[in-house]
Amino acid sequence: MKPICRMLLAAAAMLVSPSAFAEPALSFNTDYVITLRGFTIARASFEGSLKGERYTVNGKLASAGLARIFDKTDATARAVGEISKGAVRPESFLLNYAQGKTTSRTHILFRDGNVVKTEIEPNPAPPSDKIIPITKVDLQSVTDPVAATLFARGLPEEICGRTLRLFEGGTRIDIKLSPKTVGFVYGAGNHAVTCRGTVVPVAGIERGNATWDYLRRHANAEFVYVPAGSGRLYMLHSISTRTEIGTVKLRAWRRHVSG
């Protein structure tokens, strides 16, 4: 459950656009349900605002249904940054995570798109020799997964023509997007933008790990975005990906955008 939560919340990276935000402030509030093989395992919500070039996003996730009985998980996240010349410039990412009686806190600081400081409490154990080390190069031009996946700005081919370089404190992965369709998607409407996503593990991952190897070869990830507001702004409707134990899907069931 923990890798799924971190990927959807901390996995659910795209605030890119051909021009910086120069529009009236916009606020949003979206609720999501997360399912595994069609069964609800968690619920998430995100609220935030876009003011000029500045963005602020707050999110929370909690296990639900039978998953909460056997694996109680709660997480909150906060992402702050700006958009400069069409690129995301995260400034900070804070993730608080609790699974049963185990809690953790991750705080990442960015400068010019690069990670300059990562604090994890409690201090993690030293990685084993099996873990691919995260280098300084790996932490350049990266984005936290919340700001990365929640909204996008641009033409459909621009939204689906990028590589999302994600870092949530312990794992570096890339998701290479490519266009799939533009048009009707059930629950999303007639103007949805659908992107294929290829998962590429980079670092912070155990060599030969079966789970990540499966995602690399078989994830068949899909990102669906819907128009929100003006200026070619899109918000995330859903993410789906195949895993060893079935398809995991995050889907919006309620969305409110104003401004």
LOLO-504316 format. One record per residue (C-alpha): residue number from 1; chain; z negated, y negated, x. Coordinates in steps of 0.1 Angstrom, whole numbers. Layout:
# LOLO-504316
<pt><resi>NUM</resi><chain>A</chain><Z>Z</Z><Y>Y</Y><X>X</X></pt>
...
//
This chain:
# LOLO-504316
<pt><resi>1</resi><chain>A</chain><Z>0</Z><Y>0</Y><X>0</X></pt>
<pt><resi>2</resi><chain>A</chain><Z>-9</Z><Y>-24</Y><X>28</X></pt>
<pt><resi>3</resi><chain>A</chain><Z>26</Z><Y>-26</Y><X>45</X></pt>
<pt><resi>4</resi><chain>A</chain><Z>42</Z><Y>-31</Y><X>11</X></pt>
<pt><resi>5</resi><chain>A</chain><Z>18</Z><Y>-60</Y><X>2</X></pt>
<pt><resi>6</resi><chain>A</chain><Z>22</Z><Y>-77</Y><X>35</X></pt>
<pt><resi>7</resi><chain>A</chain><Z>60</Z><Y>-74</Y><X>33</X></pt>
<pt><resi>8</resi><chain>A</chain><Z>62</Z><Y>-86</Y><X>-3</X></pt>
<pt><resi>9</resi><chain>A</chain><Z>36</Z><Y>-113</Y><X>-2</X></pt>
<pt><resi>10</resi><chain>A</chain><Z>31</Z><Y>-119</Y><X>34</X></pt>
<pt><resi>11</resi><chain>A</chain><Z>73</Z><Y>-92</Y><X>18</X></pt>
<pt><resi>12</resi><chain>A</chain><Z>86</Z><Y>-105</Y><X>-2</X></pt>
<pt><resi>13</resi><chain>A</chain><Z>132</Z><Y>-161</Y><X>41</X></pt>
<pt><resi>14</resi><chain>A</chain><Z>151</Z><Y>-187</Y><X>28</X></pt>
<pt><resi>15</resi><chain>A</chain><Z>146</Z><Y>-224</Y><X>25</X></pt>
<pt><resi>16</resi><chain>A</chain><Z>180</Z><Y>-232</Y><X>40</X></pt>
<pt><resi>17</resi><chain>A</chain><Z>204</Z><Y>-258</Y><X>29</X></pt>
<pt><resi>18</resi><chain>A</chain><Z>233</Z><Y>-279</Y><X>42</X></pt>
<pt><resi>19</resi><chain>A</chain><Z>212</Z><Y>-310</Y><X>38</X></pt>
<pt><resi>20</resi><chain>A</chain><Z>175</Z><Y>-318</Y><X>36</X></pt>
<pt><resi>21</resi><chain>A</chain><Z>157</Z><Y>-323</Y><X>4</X></pt>
<pt><resi>22</resi><chain>A</chain><Z>160</Z><Y>-359</Y><X>-7</X></pt>
<pt><resi>23</resi><chain>A</chain><Z>153</Z><Y>-355</Y><X>-44</X></pt>
<pt><resi>24</resi><chain>A</chain><Z>125</Z><Y>-361</Y><X>-68</X></pt>
<pt><resi>25</resi><chain>A</chain><Z>94</Z><Y>-339</Y><X>-64</X></pt>
<pt><resi>26</resi><chain>A</chain><Z>98</Z><Y>-304</Y><X>-79</X></pt>
<pt><resi>27</resi><chain>A</chain><Z>70</Z><Y>-281</Y><X>-89</X></pt>
<pt><resi>28</resi><chain>A</chain><Z>72</Z><Y>-244</Y><X>-98</X></pt>
<pt><resi>29</resi><chain>A</chain><Z>51</Z><Y>-215</Y><X>-110</X></pt>
<pt><resi>30</resi><chain>A</chain><Z>64</Z><Y>-179</Y><X>-111</X></pt>
<pt><resi>31</resi><chain>A</chain><Z>48</Z><Y>-146</Y><X>-120</X></pt>
<pt><resi>32</resi><chain>A</chain><Z>61</Z><Y>-113</Y><X>-106</X></pt>
<pt><resi>33</resi><chain>A</chain><Z>54</Z><Y>-77</Y><X>-113</X></pt>
<pt><resi>34</resi><chain>A</chain><Z>58</Z><Y>-51</Y><X>-85</X></pt>
<pt><resi>35</resi><chain>A</chain><Z>68</Z><Y>-15</Y><X>-94</X></pt>
<pt><resi>36</resi><chain>A</chain><Z>72</Z><Y>18</Y><X>-76</X></pt>
<pt><resi>37</resi><chain>A</chain><Z>95</Z><Y>42</Y><X>-94</X></pt>
<pt><resi>38</resi><chain>A</chain><Z>92</Z><Y>20</Y><X>-125</X></pt>
<pt><resi>39</resi><chain>A</chain><Z>54</Z><Y>22</Y><X>-125</X></pt>
<pt><resi>40</resi><chain>A</chain><Z>35</Z><Y>-11</Y><X>-121</X></pt>
<pt><resi>41</resi><chain>A</chain><Z>15</Z><Y>-11</Y><X>-88</X></pt>
<pt><resi>42</resi><chain>A</chain><Z>8</Z><Y>-48</Y><X>-84</X></pt>
<pt><resi>43</resi><chain>A</chain><Z>12</Z><Y>-83</Y><X>-98</X></pt>
<pt><resi>44</resi><chain>A</chain><Z>19</Z><Y>-115</Y><X>-78</X></pt>
<pt><resi>45</resi><chain>A</chain><Z>22</Z><Y>-152</Y><X>-86</X></pt>
<pt><resi>46</resi><chain>A</chain><Z>34</Z><Y>-182</Y><X>-66</X></pt>
<pt><resi>47</resi><chain>A</chain><Z>30</Z><Y>-219</Y><X>-73</X></pt>
<pt><resi>48</resi><chain>A</chain><Z>40</Z><Y>-248</Y><X>-52</X></pt>
<pt><resi>49</resi><chain>A</chain><Z>60</Z><Y>-280</Y><X>-48</X></pt>
<pt><resi>50</resi><chain>A</chain><Z>90</Z><Y>-295</Y><X>-30</X></pt>
<pt><resi>51</resi><chain>A</chain><Z>85</Z><Y>-332</Y><X>-21</X></pt>
<pt><resi>52</resi><chain>A</chain><Z>113</Z><Y>-347</Y><X>0</X></pt>
<pt><resi>53</resi><chain>A</chain><Z>115</Z><Y>-325</Y><X>30</X></pt>
<pt><resi>54</resi><chain>A</chain><Z>80</Z><Y>-310</Y><X>25</X></pt>
<pt><resi>55</resi><chain>A</chain><Z>71</Z><Y>-278</Y><X>8</X></pt>
<pt><resi>56</resi><chain>A</chain><Z>38</Z><Y>-262</Y><X>-1</X></pt>
<pt><resi>57</resi><chain>A</chain><Z>35</Z><Y>-227</Y><X>-16</X></pt>
<pt><resi>58</resi><chain>A</chain><Z>4</Z><Y>-208</Y><X>-27</X></pt>
<pt><resi>59</resi><chain>A</chain><Z>6</Z><Y>-172</Y><X>-37</X></pt>
<pt><resi>60</resi><chain>A</chain><Z>-17</Z><Y>-143</Y><X>-47</X></pt>
<pt><resi>61</resi><chain>A</chain><Z>-12</Z><Y>-106</Y><X>-52</X></pt>
<pt><resi>62</resi><chain>A</chain><Z>-34</Z><Y>-79</Y><X>-67</X></pt>
<pt><resi>63</resi><chain>A</chain><Z>-29</Z><Y>-42</Y><X>-71</X></pt>
<pt><resi>64</resi><chain>A</chain><Z>-26</Z><Y>-32</Y><X>-108</X></pt>
<pt><resi>65</resi><chain>A</chain><Z>-25</Z><Y>-1</Y><X>-130</X></pt>
<pt><resi>66</resi><chain>A</chain><Z>-35</Z><Y>32</Y><X>-114</X></pt>
<pt><resi>67</resi><chain>A</chain><Z>-29</Z><Y>17</Y><X>-80</X></pt>
<pt><resi>68</resi><chain>A</chain><Z>-59</Z><Y>-5</Y><X>-85</X></pt>
<pt><resi>69</resi><chain>A</chain><Z>-81</Z><Y>24</Y><X>-94</X></pt>
<pt><resi>70</resi><chain>A</chain><Z>-73</Z><Y>43</Y><X>-62</X></pt>
<pt><resi>71</resi><chain>A</chain><Z>-65</Z><Y>14</Y><X>-39</X></pt>
<pt><resi>72</resi><chain>A</chain><Z>-79</Z><Y>-19</Y><X>-48</X></pt>
<pt><resi>73</resi><chain>A</chain><Z>-60</Z><Y>-46</Y><X>-30</X></pt>
<pt><resi>74</resi><chain>A</chain><Z>-61</Z><Y>-84</Y><X>-33</X></pt>
<pt><resi>75</resi><chain>A</chain><Z>-43</Z><Y>-110</Y><X>-11</X></pt>
<pt><resi>76</resi><chain>A</chain><Z>-38</Z><Y>-147</Y><X>-11</X></pt>
<pt><resi>77</resi><chain>A</chain><Z>-13</Z><Y>-167</Y><X>10</X></pt>
<pt><resi>78</resi><chain>A</chain><Z>-5</Z><Y>-204</Y><X>17</X></pt>
<pt><resi>79</resi><chain>A</chain><Z>26</Z><Y>-216</Y><X>34</X></pt>
<pt><resi>80</resi><chain>A</chain><Z>32</Z><Y>-252</Y><X>44</X></pt>
<pt><resi>81</resi><chain>A</chain><Z>62</Z><Y>-268</Y><X>62</X></pt>
<pt><resi>82</resi><chain>A</chain><Z>93</Z><Y>-289</Y><X>59</X></pt>
<pt><resi>83</resi><chain>A</chain><Z>131</Z><Y>-286</Y><X>58</X></pt>
<pt><resi>84</resi><chain>A</chain><Z>149</Z><Y>-304</Y><X>85</X></pt>
<pt><resi>85</resi><chain>A</chain><Z>187</Z><Y>-305</Y><X>87</X></pt>
<pt><resi>86</resi><chain>A</chain><Z>190</Z><Y>-275</Y><X>63</X></pt>
<pt><resi>87</resi><chain>A</chain><Z>166</Z><Y>-252</Y><X>82</X></pt>
<pt><resi>88</resi><chain>A</chain><Z>131</Z><Y>-241</Y><X>74</X></pt>
<pt><resi>89</resi><chain>A</chain><Z>104</Z><Y>-256</Y><X>97</X></pt>
<pt><resi>90</resi><chain>A</chain><Z>72</Z><Y>-238</Y><X>88</X></pt>
<pt><resi>91</resi><chain>A</chain><Z>40</Z><Y>-254</Y><X>100</X></pt>
<pt><resi>92</resi><chain>A</chain><Z>13</Z><Y>-230</Y><X>90</X></pt>
<pt><resi>93</resi><chain>A</chain><Z>9</Z><Y>-197</Y><X>72</X></pt>
<pt><resi>94</resi><chain>A</chain><Z>-25</Z><Y>-184</Y><X>60</X></pt>
<pt><resi>95</resi><chain>A</chain><Z>-30</Z><Y>-148</Y><X>46</X></pt>
<pt><resi>96</resi><chain>A</chain><Z>-63</Z><Y>-135</Y><X>33</X></pt>
<pt><resi>97</resi><chain>A</chain><Z>-62</Z><Y>-97</Y><X>26</X></pt>
<pt><resi>98</resi><chain>A</chain><Z>-87</Z><Y>-73</Y><X>12</X></pt>
<pt><resi>99</resi><chain>A</chain><Z>-83</Z><Y>-36</Y><X>6</X></pt>
<pt><resi>100</resi><chain>A</chain><Z>-114</Z><Y>-19</Y><X>-7</X></pt>
<pt><resi>101</resi><chain>A</chain><Z>-142</Z><Y>-31</Y><X>16</X></pt>
<pt><resi>102</resi><chain>A</chain><Z>-119</Z><Y>-40</Y><X>44</X></pt>
<pt><resi>103</resi><chain>A</chain><Z>-109</Z><Y>-77</Y><X>48</X></pt>
<pt><resi>104</resi><chain>A</chain><Z>-87</Z><Y>-96</Y><X>72</X></pt>
<pt><resi>105</resi><chain>A</chain><Z>-75</Z><Y>-132</Y><X>77</X></pt>
<pt><resi>106</resi><chain>A</chain><Z>-43</Z><Y>-142</Y><X>95</X></pt>
<pt><resi>107</resi><chain>A</chain><Z>-35</Z><Y>-178</Y><X>104</X></pt>
<pt><resi>108</resi><chain>A</chain><Z>-2</Z><Y>-187</Y><X>121</X></pt>
<pt><resi>109</resi><chain>A</chain><Z>8</Z><Y>-221</Y><X>134</X></pt>
<pt><resi>110</resi><chain>A</chain><Z>44</Z><Y>-230</Y><X>141</X></pt>
<pt><resi>111</resi><chain>A</chain><Z>61</Z><Y>-258</Y><X>160</X></pt>
<pt><resi>112</resi><chain>A</chain><Z>99</Z><Y>-264</Y><X>158</X></pt>
<pt><resi>113</resi><chain>A</chain><Z>103</Z><Y>-230</Y><X>142</X></pt>
<pt><resi>114</resi><chain>A</chain><Z>85</Z><Y>-212</Y><X>169</X></pt>
<pt><resi>115</resi><chain>A</chain><Z>50</Z><Y>-195</Y><X>167</X></pt>
<pt><resi>116</resi><chain>A</chain><Z>25</Z><Y>-214</Y><X>189</X></pt>
<pt><resi>117</resi><chain>A</chain><Z>-7</Z><Y>-197</Y><X>177</X></pt>
<pt><resi>118</resi><chain>A</chain><Z>-18</Z><Y>-166</Y><X>158</X></pt>
<pt><resi>119</resi><chain>A</chain><Z>-54</Z><Y>-160</Y><X>148</X></pt>
<pt><resi>120</resi><chain>A</chain><Z>-64</Z><Y>-127</Y><X>132</X></pt>
<pt><resi>121</resi><chain>A</chain><Z>-99</Z><Y>-119</Y><X>120</X></pt>
<pt><resi>122</resi><chain>A</chain><Z>-114</Z><Y>-95</Y><X>128</X></pt>
<pt><resi>123</resi><chain>A</chain><Z>-97</Z><Y>-92</Y><X>161</X></pt>
<pt><resi>124</resi><chain>A</chain><Z>-73</Z><Y>-63</Y><X>160</X></pt>
<pt><resi>125</resi><chain>A</chain><Z>-76</Z><Y>-34</Y><X>184</X></pt>
<pt><resi>126</resi><chain>A</chain><Z>-53</Z><Y>-35</Y><X>214</X></pt>
<pt><resi>127</resi><chain>A</chain><Z>-19</Z><Y>-20</Y><X>205</X></pt>
<pt><resi>128</resi><chain>A</chain><Z>-11</Z><Y>15</Y><X>218</X></pt>
<pt><resi>129</resi><chain>A</chain><Z>17</Z><Y>22</Y><X>242</X></pt>
<pt><resi>130</resi><chain>A</chain><Z>37</Z><Y>34</Y><X>212</X></pt>
<pt><resi>131</resi><chain>A</chain><Z>39</Z><Y>-1</Y><X>197</X></pt>
<pt><resi>132</resi><chain>A</chain><Z>69</Z><Y>-22</Y><X>206</X></pt>
<pt><resi>133</resi><chain>A</chain><Z>54</Z><Y>-54</Y><X>221</X></pt>
<pt><resi>134</resi><chain>A</chain><Z>61</Z><Y>-88</Y><X>205</X></pt>
<pt><resi>135</resi><chain>A</chain><Z>74</Z><Y>-111</Y><X>231</X></pt>
<pt><resi>136</resi><chain>A</chain><Z>77</Z><Y>-149</Y><X>232</X></pt>
<pt><resi>137</resi><chain>A</chain><Z>114</Z><Y>-146</Y><X>225</X></pt>
<pt><resi>138</resi><chain>A</chain><Z>106</Z><Y>-126</Y><X>194</X></pt>
<pt><resi>139</resi><chain>A</chain><Z>85</Z><Y>-155</Y><X>180</X></pt>
<pt><resi>140</resi><chain>A</chain><Z>112</Z><Y>-181</Y><X>183</X></pt>
<pt><resi>141</resi><chain>A</chain><Z>131</Z><Y>-194</Y><X>152</X></pt>
<pt><resi>142</resi><chain>A</chain><Z>110</Z><Y>-173</Y><X>128</X></pt>
<pt><resi>143</resi><chain>A</chain><Z>96</Z><Y>-180</Y><X>93</X></pt>
<pt><resi>144</resi><chain>A</chain><Z>67</Z><Y>-166</Y><X>74</X></pt>
<pt><resi>145</resi><chain>A</chain><Z>77</Z><Y>-142</Y><X>47</X></pt>
<pt><resi>146</resi><chain>A</chain><Z>65</Z><Y>-163</Y><X>18</X></pt>
<pt><resi>147</resi><chain>A</chain><Z>85</Z><Y>-194</Y><X>25</X></pt>
<pt><resi>148</resi><chain>A</chain><Z>113</Z><Y>-171</Y><X>37</X></pt>
<pt><resi>149</resi><chain>A</chain><Z>119</Z><Y>-153</Y><X>5</X></pt>
<pt><resi>150</resi><chain>A</chain><Z>107</Z><Y>-174</Y><X>-24</X></pt>
<pt><resi>151</resi><chain>A</chain><Z>135</Z><Y>-199</Y><X>-27</X></pt>
<pt><resi>152</resi><chain>A</chain><Z>169</Z><Y>-208</Y><X>-12</X></pt>
<pt><resi>153</resi><chain>A</chain><Z>192</Z><Y>-237</Y><X>-12</X></pt>
<pt><resi>154</resi><chain>A</chain><Z>230</Z><Y>-238</Y><X>-7</X></pt>
<pt><resi>155</resi><chain>A</chain><Z>262</Z><Y>-222</Y><X>-19</X></pt>
<pt><resi>156</resi><chain>A</chain><Z>261</Z><Y>-185</Y><X>-28</X></pt>
<pt><resi>157</resi><chain>A</chain><Z>278</Z><Y>-176</Y><X>4</X></pt>
<pt><resi>158</resi><chain>A</chain><Z>253</Z><Y>-196</Y><X>24</X></pt>
<pt><resi>159</resi><chain>A</chain><Z>223</Z><Y>-180</Y><X>6</X></pt>
<pt><resi>160</resi><chain>A</chain><Z>236</Z><Y>-145</Y><X>14</X></pt>
<pt><resi>161</resi><chain>A</chain><Z>250</Z><Y>-153</Y><X>48</X></pt>
<pt><resi>162</resi><chain>A</chain><Z>219</Z><Y>-155</Y><X>69</X></pt>
<pt><resi>163</resi><chain>A</chain><Z>194</Z><Y>-134</Y><X>88</X></pt>
<pt><resi>164</resi><chain>A</chain><Z>158</Z><Y>-137</Y><X>78</X></pt>
<pt><resi>165</resi><chain>A</chain><Z>136</Z><Y>-136</Y><X>109</X></pt>
<pt><resi>166</resi><chain>A</chain><Z>102</Z><Y>-128</Y><X>96</X></pt>
<pt><resi>167</resi><chain>A</chain><Z>67</Z><Y>-128</Y><X>112</X></pt>
<pt><resi>168</resi><chain>A</chain><Z>35</Z><Y>-123</Y><X>93</X></pt>
<pt><resi>169</resi><chain>A</chain><Z>11</Z><Y>-120</Y><X>122</X></pt>
<pt><resi>170</resi><chain>A</chain><Z>16</Z><Y>-84</Y><X>134</X></pt>
<pt><resi>171</resi><chain>A</chain><Z>51</Z><Y>-74</Y><X>127</X></pt>
<pt><resi>172</resi><chain>A</chain><Z>85</Z><Y>-89</Y><X>135</X></pt>
<pt><resi>173</resi><chain>A</chain><Z>115</Z><Y>-78</Y><X>114</X></pt>
<pt><resi>174</resi><chain>A</chain><Z>149</Z><Y>-92</Y><X>106</X></pt>
<pt><resi>175</resi><chain>A</chain><Z>166</Z><Y>-89</Y><X>72</X></pt>
<pt><resi>176</resi><chain>A</chain><Z>203</Z><Y>-94</Y><X>75</X></pt>
<pt><resi>177</resi><chain>A</chain><Z>218</Z><Y>-107</Y><X>42</X></pt>
<pt><resi>178</resi><chain>A</chain><Z>253</Z><Y>-103</Y><X>30</X></pt>
<pt><resi>179</resi><chain>A</chain><Z>270</Z><Y>-113</Y><X>-3</X></pt>
<pt><resi>180</resi><chain>A</chain><Z>271</Z><Y>-88</Y><X>-31</X></pt>
<pt><resi>181</resi><chain>A</chain><Z>279</Z><Y>-105</Y><X>-64</X></pt>
<pt><resi>182</resi><chain>A</chain><Z>276</Z><Y>-138</Y><X>-82</X></pt>
<pt><resi>183</resi><chain>A</chain><Z>273</Z><Y>-135</Y><X>-120</X></pt>
<pt><resi>184</resi><chain>A</chain><Z>253</Z><Y>-119</Y><X>-147</X></pt>
<pt><resi>185</resi><chain>A</chain><Z>221</Z><Y>-99</Y><X>-138</X></pt>
<pt><resi>186</resi><chain>A</chain><Z>200</Z><Y>-86</Y><X>-167</X></pt>
<pt><resi>187</resi><chain>A</chain><Z>169</Z><Y>-108</Y><X>-169</X></pt>
<pt><resi>188</resi><chain>A</chain><Z>183</Z><Y>-134</Y><X>-145</X></pt>
<pt><resi>189</resi><chain>A</chain><Z>212</Z><Y>-148</Y><X>-165</X></pt>
<pt><resi>190</resi><chain>A</chain><Z>249</Z><Y>-155</Y><X>-158</X></pt>
<pt><resi>191</resi><chain>A</chain><Z>247</Z><Y>-174</Y><X>-125</X></pt>
<pt><resi>192</resi><chain>A</chain><Z>225</Z><Y>-151</Y><X>-104</X></pt>
<pt><resi>193</resi><chain>A</chain><Z>233</Z><Y>-147</Y><X>-67</X></pt>
<pt><resi>194</resi><chain>A</chain><Z>228</Z><Y>-111</Y><X>-54</X></pt>
<pt><resi>195</resi><chain>A</chain><Z>225</Z><Y>-104</Y><X>-17</X></pt>
<pt><resi>196</resi><chain>A</chain><Z>224</Z><Y>-71</Y><X>1</X></pt>
<pt><resi>197</resi><chain>A</chain><Z>197</Z><Y>-68</Y><X>28</X></pt>
<pt><resi>198</resi><chain>A</chain><Z>196</Z><Y>-47</Y><X>59</X></pt>
<pt><resi>199</resi><chain>A</chain><Z>162</Z><Y>-42</Y><X>74</X></pt>
<pt><resi>200</resi><chain>A</chain><Z>160</Z><Y>-44</Y><X>112</X></pt>
<pt><resi>201</resi><chain>A</chain><Z>126</Z><Y>-37</Y><X>128</X></pt>
<pt><resi>202</resi><chain>A</chain><Z>122</Z><Y>-58</Y><X>159</X></pt>
<pt><resi>203</resi><chain>A</chain><Z>86</Z><Y>-56</Y><X>173</X></pt>
<pt><resi>204</resi><chain>A</chain><Z>50</Z><Y>-48</Y><X>165</X></pt>
<pt><resi>205</resi><chain>A</chain><Z>62</Z><Y>-15</Y><X>152</X></pt>
<pt><resi>206</resi><chain>A</chain><Z>55</Z><Y>20</Y><X>165</X></pt>
<pt><resi>207</resi><chain>A</chain><Z>84</Z><Y>36</Y><X>183</X></pt>
<pt><resi>208</resi><chain>A</chain><Z>99</Z><Y>64</Y><X>162</X></pt>
<pt><resi>209</resi><chain>A</chain><Z>78</Z><Y>54</Y><X>131</X></pt>
<pt><resi>210</resi><chain>A</chain><Z>93</Z><Y>74</Y><X>102</X></pt>
<pt><resi>211</resi><chain>A</chain><Z>87</Z><Y>47</Y><X>76</X></pt>
<pt><resi>212</resi><chain>A</chain><Z>104</Z><Y>19</Y><X>95</X></pt>
<pt><resi>213</resi><chain>A</chain><Z>132</Z><Y>42</Y><X>105</X></pt>
<pt><resi>214</resi><chain>A</chain><Z>138</Z><Y>51</Y><X>69</X></pt>
<pt><resi>215</resi><chain>A</chain><Z>139</Z><Y>14</Y><X>59</X></pt>
<pt><resi>216</resi><chain>A</chain><Z>163</Z><Y>7</Y><X>88</X></pt>
<pt><resi>217</resi><chain>A</chain><Z>187</Z><Y>34</Y><X>76</X></pt>
<pt><resi>218</resi><chain>A</chain><Z>182</Z><Y>37</Y><X>39</X></pt>
<pt><resi>219</resi><chain>A</chain><Z>164</Z><Y>6</Y><X>25</X></pt>
<pt><resi>220</resi><chain>A</chain><Z>195</Z><Y>-7</Y><X>6</X></pt>
<pt><resi>221</resi><chain>A</chain><Z>176</Z><Y>-39</Y><X>-1</X></pt>
<pt><resi>222</resi><chain>A</chain><Z>187</Z><Y>-63</Y><X>-27</X></pt>
<pt><resi>223</resi><chain>A</chain><Z>177</Z><Y>-100</Y><X>-32</X></pt>
<pt><resi>224</resi><chain>A</chain><Z>185</Z><Y>-117</Y><X>-65</X></pt>
<pt><resi>225</resi><chain>A</chain><Z>183</Z><Y>-155</Y><X>-68</X></pt>
<pt><resi>226</resi><chain>A</chain><Z>187</Z><Y>-177</Y><X>-99</X></pt>
<pt><resi>227</resi><chain>A</chain><Z>195</Z><Y>-215</Y><X>-102</X></pt>
<pt><resi>228</resi><chain>A</chain><Z>164</Z><Y>-237</Y><X>-104</X></pt>
<pt><resi>229</resi><chain>A</chain><Z>166</Z><Y>-275</Y><X>-107</X></pt>
<pt><resi>230</resi><chain>A</chain><Z>194</Z><Y>-295</Y><X>-92</X></pt>
<pt><resi>231</resi><chain>A</chain><Z>210</Z><Y>-297</Y><X>-58</X></pt>
<pt><resi>232</resi><chain>A</chain><Z>220</Z><Y>-260</Y><X>-54</X></pt>
<pt><resi>233</resi><chain>A</chain><Z>183</Z><Y>-249</Y><X>-54</X></pt>
<pt><resi>234</resi><chain>A</chain><Z>177</Z><Y>-212</Y><X>-62</X></pt>
<pt><resi>235</resi><chain>A</chain><Z>145</Z><Y>-193</Y><X>-67</X></pt>
<pt><resi>236</resi><chain>A</chain><Z>138</Z><Y>-156</Y><X>-62</X></pt>
<pt><resi>237</resi><chain>A</chain><Z>142</Z><Y>-134</Y><X>-92</X></pt>
<pt><resi>238</resi><chain>A</chain><Z>138</Z><Y>-100</Y><X>-76</X></pt>
<pt><resi>239</resi><chain>A</chain><Z>137</Z><Y>-80</Y><X>-45</X></pt>
<pt><resi>240</resi><chain>A</chain><Z>142</Z><Y>-42</Y><X>-44</X></pt>
<pt><resi>241</resi><chain>A</chain><Z>142</Z><Y>-17</Y><X>-16</X></pt>
<pt><resi>242</resi><chain>A</chain><Z>142</Z><Y>20</Y><X>-12</X></pt>
<pt><resi>243</resi><chain>A</chain><Z>113</Z><Y>36</Y><X>6</X></pt>
<pt><resi>244</resi><chain>A</chain><Z>103</Z><Y>72</Y><X>14</X></pt>
<pt><resi>245</resi><chain>A</chain><Z>83</Z><Y>74</Y><X>-18</X></pt>
<pt><resi>246</resi><chain>A</chain><Z>107</Z><Y>57</Y><X>-41</X></pt>
<pt><resi>247</resi><chain>A</chain><Z>122</Z><Y>23</Y><X>-49</X></pt>
<pt><resi>248</resi><chain>A</chain><Z>98</Z><Y>-7</Y><X>-48</X></pt>
<pt><resi>249</resi><chain>A</chain><Z>108</Z><Y>-37</Y><X>-68</X></pt>
<pt><resi>250</resi><chain>A</chain><Z>94</Z><Y>-72</Y><X>-72</X></pt>
<pt><resi>251</resi><chain>A</chain><Z>107</Z><Y>-89</Y><X>-103</X></pt>
<pt><resi>252</resi><chain>A</chain><Z>99</Z><Y>-123</Y><X>-120</X></pt>
<pt><resi>253</resi><chain>A</chain><Z>88</Z><Y>-120</Y><X>-156</X></pt>
<pt><resi>254</resi><chain>A</chain><Z>78</Z><Y>-157</Y><X>-161</X></pt>
<pt><resi>255</resi><chain>A</chain><Z>91</Z><Y>-188</Y><X>-143</X></pt>
<pt><resi>256</resi><chain>A</chain><Z>85</Z><Y>-225</Y><X>-149</X></pt>
<pt><resi>257</resi><chain>A</chain><Z>102</Z><Y>-252</Y><X>-129</X></pt>
<pt><resi>258</resi><chain>A</chain><Z>98</Z><Y>-290</Y><X>-135</X></pt>
<pt><resi>259</resi><chain>A</chain><Z>110</Z><Y>-321</Y><X>-118</X></pt>
//
